[in-house]
Every structure is written in C-alpha cells, then in structure tokens.
Amino acid sequence: MLNQQTDERRSSERVSWQGQVQMLPLILLPPVLPSLQQARGQDLSESGLQVRSERALPLKSTVLIEMQAPNHPEGIQVIGSVIWVSPAATEQHWYLGIEFSDVGESACHGIQALLKR
C-alpha cells in the first residue's frame, strides 16, 4: 500500500473512507472500452478519491464516479480523471488516484458530510 507520509499527492486533507464506488469511463485512451466498474473507496478528500479496483484504467481517463453514502440514497456523483495507478502488493487489484474535475453543489455538500464523519 502507499506510504501516505512520503507519497502525498493531494492538495486537500484526506480522510480514510471505506465505501462502494461505481466508475464509468467517459473519455478513454485506447484500448479500454467503456463499462461500469465496481470499486472500493480507500480514502477521500474534497479534491479526489483513492479506489481499489480489479482493473486499472489508463492515466488521464475521464470517469464518472458515483459514491454510495448513507445520507445520499441517490449517490454522490462527480467527474474526475485518473492521475495515478499503482498495483496492489499482494492481490490482483489496482489502486487508482482520481482527481475531481467537476463537482456540483450537491456533490460538494455530500463529500463534505463524508469528510466530517
């Protein structure tokens, strides 16, 4: 796993957050075809999200992210792009760093509520 002391990539404070995430690639670099992917959120900040996924996405892929949250039955939806990819040490999984690029007002409030937990 990433050493969060020396491998910090975010400009906003992050918190540990375990949650279900769905990712839908919108703009991809070949050879990936658009398909809905299930992933697990690892941590969260106002500017991005780290997820654990069974598949890697290419760097700079644009994705629609939907985070499941108890107080938001419809989910929290944001658009972001993959800014880093790292293989998991012991499993057939990948860690992906997603930087948010389009966060609506409702999503912003939802993310802030998750950060306060």
C-alpha positions as CSV (number, residue, x, y, z in Angstrom):
1,M,0.0,0.0,0.0
2,L,1.1,3.6,-0.4
3,N,3.1,5.3,2.2
4,Q,0.9,8.3,2.9
5,Q,3.6,10.1,4.7
6,T,6.0,10.3,1.8
7,D,3.7,9.7,-1.2
8,E,1.2,12.5,-0.7
9,R,-0.4,13.6,-4.0
10,R,-3.4,15.7,-2.9
11,S,-3.7,19.3,-2.2
12,S,-6.6,18.8,0.2
13,E,-6.7,17.0,3.5
14,R,-7.7,13.3,3.1
15,V,-9.5,11.0,5.4
16,S,-9.9,7.3,5.5
17,W,-13.2,6.4,3.9
18,Q,-14.4,2.9,3.0
19,G,-17.3,2.9,0.6
20,Q,-18.7,1.4,-2.5
21,V,-17.8,3.3,-5.7
22,Q,-19.0,2.8,-9.3
23,M,-16.9,4.2,-12.1
24,L,-18.0,4.7,-15.7
25,P,-15.2,5.7,-18.1
26,L,-16.3,8.7,-20.2
27,I,-13.2,9.6,-22.2
28,L,-10.6,6.9,-22.6
29,L,-7.4,6.3,-24.1
30,P,-7.4,3.0,-26.1
31,P,-7.6,0.0,-25.7
32,V,-10.2,0.3,-22.9
33,L,-13.9,0.0,-23.7
34,P,-16.4,1.9,-21.6
35,S,-18.0,-0.3,-19.0
36,L,-19.3,0.2,-15.4
37,Q,-16.7,-0.8,-12.9
38,Q,-17.2,-1.6,-9.2
39,A,-14.5,-0.4,-6.9
40,R,-13.9,0.2,-3.2
41,G,-13.1,3.7,-1.9
42,Q,-10.0,3.8,0.3
43,D,-9.8,7.4,1.2
44,L,-11.4,10.7,0.2
45,S,-10.7,14.4,0.1
46,E,-12.5,17.4,-1.4
47,S,-10.2,17.2,-4.4
48,G,-10.1,13.5,-5.1
49,L,-10.5,9.8,-4.1
50,Q,-8.4,6.7,-4.0
51,V,-10.1,3.5,-5.0
52,R,-9.1,-0.2,-5.1
53,S,-10.3,-1.8,-8.3
54,E,-10.0,-5.2,-10.1
55,R,-9.0,-3.3,-13.3
56,A,-6.6,-0.5,-14.0
57,L,-7.7,2.4,-16.1
58,P,-5.2,4.4,-18.3
59,L,-3.8,7.6,-16.9
60,K,-5.8,10.7,-17.9
61,S,-9.0,8.6,-18.4
62,T,-12.1,10.7,-17.6
63,V,-14.6,8.9,-15.4
64,L,-18.0,9.4,-13.9
65,I,-17.8,8.4,-10.2
66,E,-20.7,7.5,-8.0
67,M,-20.0,7.1,-4.3
68,Q,-22.6,5.4,-2.1
69,A,-23.3,7.3,1.1
70,P,-25.9,6.6,3.8
71,N,-27.4,10.2,3.7
72,H,-27.5,10.3,-0.1
73,P,-29.6,7.4,-1.4
74,E,-29.1,8.6,-5.0
75,G,-25.3,8.5,-4.5
76,I,-22.8,11.3,-4.8
77,Q,-21.8,11.8,-8.5
78,V,-18.6,13.6,-9.6
79,I,-16.5,13.7,-12.7
80,G,-12.7,13.1,-12.4
81,S,-9.7,11.8,-14.1
82,V,-7.2,9.1,-13.3
83,I,-4.0,10.8,-12.2
84,W,-2.1,7.8,-10.9
85,V,-2.2,3.9,-11.0
86,S,-0.4,1.5,-8.7
87,P,-0.6,-2.3,-8.4
88,A,-1.7,-3.8,-5.1
89,A,1.2,-5.6,-3.4
90,T,-0.5,-9.0,-2.7
91,E,-3.6,-9.3,-4.9
92,Q,-4.8,-9.0,-8.4
93,H,-6.1,-5.4,-7.8
94,W,-5.1,-1.9,-8.6
95,Y,-5.1,1.4,-6.6
96,L,-6.3,4.4,-8.7
97,G,-6.0,8.0,-7.8
98,I,-8.9,10.0,-9.1
99,E,-8.7,13.8,-9.2
100,F,-12.2,15.5,-9.2
101,S,-12.7,18.0,-12.0
102,D,-16.5,18.6,-12.0
103,V,-18.2,18.6,-8.6
104,G,-21.7,20.0,-8.4
105,E,-23.0,21.8,-5.3
106,S,-25.0,18.8,-4.0
107,A,-22.0,16.5,-4.5
108,C,-19.7,19.0,-2.7
109,H,-22.0,19.0,0.3
110,G,-22.2,15.2,0.2
111,I,-18.4,14.9,0.2
112,Q,-18.0,17.4,3.0
113,A,-20.5,15.4,5.1
114,L,-18.5,12.2,4.5
115,L,-15.3,14.0,5.5
116,K,-16.8,15.1,8.8
117,R,-17.6,11.5,9.9
